Amino acid sequence: MAALPEHVIATGSGRWWADRAVDPRAVAVSSGDHVLLRGDPGSLTPDALARFAGSYIEAPARFLPVLGGGFQRVDRWERMVYVHQAPALAARPAPGITVRRLTPRDAPAVVALGPGAAWIHKTWGGPEQLASSGLAWGAFHRGRVLSPACTHFLGSRYEDVAALADPGHRRQHLALACVTALCEDIASRGRTASWTCSRDNRPSRPAASWPGRPGSA
């Protein structure tokens, strides 16, 4: 989530928080379900963090006491980061599948993915904003998007990638085809694609290792 602050500045999708308006001692930046927390935890009360309940929070270990006091439960979430360093193998979707960049007219198709897919466009403010961003690709069949991939966090050096596949069309390399096209697009902008996933997310780890190489954890 290192690119999260840059993403909020570049896209306007997110919010900044501080313990005080002048000379803040602790700051947070949020977008979608993600929060980046920095500064002096001693300047915060547990109640000040209540608005971030249910979020994925990245913070130094020194924030653990105040986080523990602010929430009934705090779970450690071990993440792995992959960085795109080598060309990917070509993905060949089945006949009739078209992989292309999303346009504003594709917003209804993104909405049709349903509530379970909402996480992929939350950092953009919604399906309309994602479809209009120019930074998303999809595998389409008869006007329906079966798998979208997009820049989840837009940074000046790295673009963190997210992708999903419709449950009825998995194991068809659709997400990989979209991610491959997206990584090439990111490289054309002079940036590097990254992929962040949970160590326990077995489906995501092979997908990440195809278009990239393991980076730092």
MARMIMAR-542956 format. One record per residue (C-alpha): residue number from 1; residue in three letters; x, z, y. Coordinates in steps of 0.001 Angstrom, whole numbers. Each point is the difference from the previous one (the first is absolute). Layout:
<atoms>
<atom NUM; "ALA"; <X; Z; Y>>,
...
</atoms>
This chain:
<atoms>
<atom 1; "MET"; <0; 0; 0>>,
<atom 2; "ALA"; <2993; -278; 2318>>,
<atom 3; "ALA"; <-1562; -3076; 1630>>,
<atom 4; "LEU"; <-3287; 1816; 725>>,
<atom 5; "PRO"; <773; 832; 3678>>,
<atom 6; "GLU"; <1047; -3599; 675>>,
<atom 7; "HIS"; <-3130; -1214; -1758>>,
<atom 8; "VAL"; <-2248; 2074; 2262>>,
<atom 9; "ILE"; <1836; -1194; 3117>>,
<atom 10; "ALA"; <-113; -3660; -1071>>,
<atom 11; "THR"; <-3583; -118; -1260>>,
<atom 12; "GLY"; <-1777; 2784; 1884>>,
<atom 13; "SER"; <-1486; 1143; -3309>>,
<atom 14; "GLY"; <666; 3719; -156>>,
<atom 15; "ARG"; <443; 3062; 2155>>,
<atom 16; "TRP"; <2746; 2208; 1404>>,
<atom 17; "TRP"; <-271; 3786; 62>>,
<atom 18; "ALA"; <2117; 2710; 1687>>,
<atom 19; "ASP"; <-146; 3762; 338>>,
<atom 20; "ARG"; <10; -404; 3786>>,
<atom 21; "ALA"; <-97; -2812; 2532>>,
<atom 22; "VAL"; <3301; 778; 1744>>,
<atom 23; "ASP"; <3233; 543; -1942>>,
<atom 24; "PRO"; <-1669; 46; -3430>>,
<atom 25; "ARG"; <1704; 2001; -2699>>,
<atom 26; "ALA"; <-1811; -1562; -2952>>,
<atom 27; "VAL"; <-1532; -3463; -322>>,
<atom 28; "ALA"; <-2021; -1875; -2589>>,
<atom 29; "VAL"; <-934; -3644; -294>>,
<atom 30; "SER"; <-2839; -1105; -2256>>,
<atom 31; "SER"; <-1387; -3286; -1280>>,
<atom 32; "GLY"; <-2539; -324; -2774>>,
<atom 33; "ASP"; <524; 2871; -2426>>,
<atom 34; "HIS"; <3688; 424; 885>>,
<atom 35; "VAL"; <1638; 2486; 2358>>,
<atom 36; "LEU"; <3620; 337; 1099>>,
<atom 37; "LEU"; <851; 3501; 1270>>,
<atom 38; "ARG"; <3168; 917; 1906>>,
<atom 39; "GLY"; <1355; 2702; 2311>>,
<atom 40; "ASP"; <-128; 3816; -58>>,
<atom 41; "PRO"; <-2527; 1390; -2510>>,
<atom 42; "GLY"; <195; 3352; 1780>>,
<atom 43; "SER"; <-1949; -1486; 2889>>,
<atom 44; "LEU"; <-3010; -745; -2220>>,
<atom 45; "THR"; <-2756; 2173; -1388>>,
<atom 46; "PRO"; <-1657; -834; -3339>>,
<atom 47; "ASP"; <-3233; -802; 1858>>,
<atom 48; "ALA"; <1789; -2715; 1978>>,
<atom 49; "LEU"; <500; -1966; -3209>>,
<atom 50; "ALA"; <-3603; 235; -1224>>,
<atom 51; "ARG"; <-808; -3528; 1267>>,
<atom 52; "PHE"; <2484; -1399; -2542>>,
<atom 53; "ALA"; <-1769; 1417; -3066>>,
<atom 54; "GLY"; <-108; -2551; -2797>>,
<atom 55; "SER"; <2864; -2028; 1495>>,
<atom 56; "TYR"; <3366; -1029; -1399>>,
<atom 57; "ILE"; <2475; 1894; 2161>>,
<atom 58; "GLU"; <3699; -750; 257>>,
<atom 59; "ALA"; <1880; 2933; 1511>>,
<atom 60; "PRO"; <3329; 1813; -382>>,
<atom 61; "ALA"; <55; 2983; -2373>>,
<atom 62; "ARG"; <-2; 2390; 2949>>,
<atom 63; "PHE"; <-3685; -835; 553>>,
<atom 64; "LEU"; <-1051; 1266; -3453>>,
<atom 65; "PRO"; <-921; 3542; 1133>>,
<atom 66; "VAL"; <-2326; -1168; 2761>>,
<atom 67; "LEU"; <-1442; -2733; -2246>>,
<atom 68; "GLY"; <-618; 2574; -2714>>,
<atom 69; "GLY"; <-1783; 2220; 2504>>,
<atom 70; "GLY"; <-2115; -2839; 1329>>,
<atom 71; "PHE"; <-1358; -1380; -3282>>,
<atom 72; "GLN"; <-1430; 1505; -3150>>,
<atom 73; "ARG"; <2210; -2276; -2069>>,
<atom 74; "VAL"; <3206; -1931; 668>>,
<atom 75; "ASP"; <1226; -2374; -2714>>,
<atom 76; "ARG"; <3459; -1478; -72>>,
<atom 77; "TRP"; <-100; -3806; -100>>,
<atom 78; "GLU"; <3253; -1503; -1248>>,
<atom 79; "ARG"; <433; -3533; 1281>>,
<atom 80; "MET"; <2326; -2888; -822>>,
<atom 81; "VAL"; <1081; -2676; 2479>>,
<atom 82; "TYR"; <841; -3566; -1036>>,
<atom 83; "VAL"; <1741; -2379; 2391>>,
<atom 84; "HIS"; <-232; -3787; -313>>,
<atom 85; "GLN"; <3528; -1296; -640>>,
<atom 86; "ALA"; <-316; -3062; -2259>>,
<atom 87; "PRO"; <-2364; -2965; -392>>,
<atom 88; "ALA"; <-2927; 676; -2305>>,
<atom 89; "LEU"; <-896; -2016; -3060>>,
<atom 90; "ALA"; <-2762; -2485; 683>>,
<atom 91; "ALA"; <-3497; 1265; -811>>,
<atom 92; "ARG"; <-2423; -2638; -1255>>,
<atom 93; "PRO"; <-3660; 1024; 311>>,
<atom 94; "ALA"; <-2590; -1643; -2204>>,
<atom 95; "PRO"; <-1499; -3358; 1015>>,
<atom 96; "GLY"; <-2649; 374; 2683>>,
<atom 97; "ILE"; <1765; 2952; 1665>>,
<atom 98; "THR"; <1313; -592; 3529>>,
<atom 99; "VAL"; <2561; 2335; 1592>>,
<atom 100; "ARG"; <-26; -186; 3792>>,
<atom 101; "ARG"; <177; 2000; 3195>>,
<atom 102; "LEU"; <-3172; 1851; 1019>>,
<atom 103; "THR"; <-1808; -1124; 3150>>,
<atom 104; "PRO"; <-2683; 1745; 2090>>,
<atom 105; "ARG"; <-2662; -1883; -1973>>,
<atom 106; "ASP"; <1108; 1854; -3150>>,
<atom 107; "ALA"; <-1142; 3407; 1270>>,
<atom 108; "PRO"; <-3267; -94; -2029>>,
<atom 109; "ALA"; <2010; -736; -3149>>,
<atom 110; "VAL"; <2168; 3064; 687>>,
<atom 111; "VAL"; <-3121; 2128; 554>>,
<atom 112; "ALA"; <-1353; -1265; -3328>>,
<atom 113; "LEU"; <2926; 1664; -1788>>,
<atom 114; "GLY"; <-1985; 3223; 398>>,
<atom 115; "PRO"; <697; 3597; 1085>>,
<atom 116; "GLY"; <2678; 505; -2635>>,
<atom 117; "ALA"; <2173; -2597; 1736>>,
<atom 118; "ALA"; <-449; 1455; 3491>>,
<atom 119; "TRP"; <3427; 1656; -74>>,
<atom 120; "ILE"; <1741; -3371; 306>>,
<atom 121; "HIS"; <-1505; -739; 3425>>,
<atom 122; "LYS"; <-231; 3554; 1368>>,
<atom 123; "THR"; <3380; -259; 1718>>,
<atom 124; "TRP"; <-1336; -3045; 1863>>,
<atom 125; "GLY"; <-3246; 1611; 1078>>,
<atom 126; "GLY"; <-2282; -1917; -2362>>,
<atom 127; "PRO"; <-470; -3277; -1898>>,
<atom 128; "GLU"; <-533; -2090; 3139>>,
<atom 129; "GLN"; <3281; 1155; 1517>>,
<atom 130; "LEU"; <1904; -588; -3245>>,
<atom 131; "ALA"; <-1410; -3496; -430>>,
<atom 132; "SER"; <910; -814; 3617>>,
<atom 133; "SER"; <3503; 1473; -161>>,
<atom 134; "GLY"; <1715; -3108; -1391>>,
<atom 135; "LEU"; <1949; 2369; -2272>>,
<atom 136; "ALA"; <-2201; -98; -3102>>,
<atom 137; "TRP"; <-192; -2404; -2931>>,
<atom 138; "GLY"; <-2602; -358; -2699>>,
<atom 139; "ALA"; <-710; -1693; -3317>>,
<atom 140; "PHE"; <-3354; -1752; 383>>,
<atom 141; "HIS"; <-2475; -1505; -2418>>,
<atom 142; "ARG"; <-3137; -1676; 1374>>,
<atom 143; "GLY"; <218; 1929; 3257>>,
<atom 144; "ARG"; <490; 3357; -1661>>,
<atom 145; "VAL"; <3245; 1897; 466>>,
<atom 146; "LEU"; <1155; 1293; -3372>>,
<atom 147; "SER"; <3225; 1587; 1196>>,
<atom 148; "PRO"; <1235; 736; 3524>>,
<atom 149; "ALA"; <3528; 936; 1056>>,
<atom 150; "CYS"; <962; 1001; 3510>>,
<atom 151; "THR"; <2474; 1688; 2266>>,
<atom 152; "HIS"; <-1220; 3596; -171>>,
<atom 153; "PHE"; <2403; 1362; 2612>>,
<atom 154; "LEU"; <1543; -2403; 2512>>,
<atom 155; "GLY"; <3486; 991; 1152>>,
<atom 156; "SER"; <2634; -1774; 2047>>,
<atom 157; "ARG"; <2395; -176; -2966>>,
<atom 158; "TYR"; <-2148; 648; -3071>>,
<atom 159; "GLU"; <-3567; -917; -925>>,
<atom 160; "ASP"; <-1415; 2241; -2709>>,
<atom 161; "VAL"; <-2161; -1984; -2423>>,
<atom 162; "ALA"; <-3277; 909; -1700>>,
<atom 163; "ALA"; <-1960; -1958; -2603>>,
<atom 164; "LEU"; <-2912; 381; -2369>>,
<atom 165; "ALA"; <-1849; -2074; -2584>>,
<atom 166; "ASP"; <-3686; -126; -813>>,
<atom 167; "PRO"; <-518; 2069; -3193>>,
<atom 168; "GLY"; <-1506; -2988; -1765>>,
<atom 169; "HIS"; <2980; -2239; 751>>,
<atom 170; "ARG"; <3029; 2123; -781>>,
<atom 171; "ARG"; <2949; -1108; -2154>>,
<atom 172; "GLN"; <-285; -3490; 1459>>,
<atom 173; "HIS"; <2969; 306; 2392>>,
<atom 174; "LEU"; <-2308; -423; 3002>>,
<atom 175; "ALA"; <1370; 2978; 1923>>,
<atom 176; "LEU"; <3546; -1088; -779>>,
<atom 177; "ALA"; <-705; -3502; 1292>>,
<atom 178; "CYS"; <-1359; 1449; 3243>>,
<atom 179; "VAL"; <2897; 2427; 366>>,
<atom 180; "THR"; <2499; -2808; -582>>,
<atom 181; "ALA"; <-1593; -2100; 2753>>,
<atom 182; "LEU"; <-124; 3031; 2295>>,
<atom 183; "CYS"; <3672; 856; -606>>,
<atom 184; "GLU"; <1005; -3558; 873>>,
<atom 185; "ASP"; <-2114; 270; 3142>>,
<atom 186; "ILE"; <1645; 3296; 956>>,
<atom 187; "ALA"; <3463; -1491; -527>>,
<atom 188; "SER"; <-913; -2907; 2281>>,
<atom 189; "ARG"; <-609; 2557; 2759>>,
<atom 190; "GLY"; <3511; 1384; -462>>,
<atom 191; "ARG"; <-1217; 3236; -1562>>,
<atom 192; "THR"; <367; 1584; -3431>>,
<atom 193; "ALA"; <-2888; 734; -2321>>,
<atom 194; "SER"; <-208; 3474; -1511>>,
<atom 195; "TRP"; <-2370; 1457; -2573>>,
<atom 196; "THR"; <-761; 3707; -245>>,
<atom 197; "CYS"; <-1771; 1376; -3048>>,
<atom 198; "SER"; <-466; 3197; -1952>>,
<atom 199; "ARG"; <2490; 670; -2777>>,
<atom 200; "ASP"; <-2996; 526; -2293>>,
<atom 201; "ASN"; <-1713; -3263; 966>>,
<atom 202; "ARG"; <948; -2117; -3016>>,
<atom 203; "PRO"; <-1925; -3162; 1023>>,
<atom 204; "SER"; <1563; -7; 3472>>,
<atom 205; "ARG"; <3608; 500; -1054>>,
<atom 206; "PRO"; <364; -3243; -2022>>,
<atom 207; "ALA"; <-1741; -1891; 2800>>,
<atom 208; "ALA"; <2457; 1419; 2501>>,
<atom 209; "SER"; <3043; -817; -2119>>,
<atom 210; "TRP"; <-903; -3689; -350>>,
<atom 211; "PRO"; <151; -1079; 3637>>,
<atom 212; "GLY"; <2718; 2517; 883>>,
<atom 213; "ARG"; <2655; 2371; -1255>>,
<atom 214; "PRO"; <-53; 3807; -232>>,
<atom 215; "GLY"; <1117; 1623; 3204>>,
<atom 216; "SER"; <65; 3665; 932>>,
<atom 217; "ALA"; <-2340; 2715; -1224>>,
</atoms>
